[in-house]
Amino acid sequence: MPGKIQVLSIVIIALQYSLVLLLYYFLYRVVKIASQDLTKLTLEPQALIVHSQQEEGASISQPPKLIVIDDSKELLSQTVYPIVESLAMGRSQHNDLVINDTFVSHEHACISKSKHVYLIADLNSTNGTLLNGQRIEEETALADGDVIQIGAVTLKFER
């Protein structure tokens, strides 16, 4: 029996030391992660300030807009349509930009904001959406001055 007791006491001591080593390793990792986070905060405050000032400046500036270039059938009620976060276009009355034309689908196209870029997407319309004379098949980023044609209406995107 004395041999079993000695083996058991050696195993218990080994487990105690293992627990202490794991505790020290855990504390080491916590201190390392905390120091990395603090280092990032001390190195990047200027970048954070500049970024927040850019966002404030962007909110002060005018939102992008669609300007009507050609509406020969006089289908639209306005000549300028501001885009805040998104702009739905189509023949249905629940759209932001209603184009009452038989060549326009009920939910025809949508412009949406993604980070600092505005994207236009055709919503599987029957006759399609043209961007600078080309039919769009997937979401496409809009640039200042892009020309959008939906049915008999031609619009210009301005930032």
Disulfide bonds with the S-S distance in Angstrom:
none
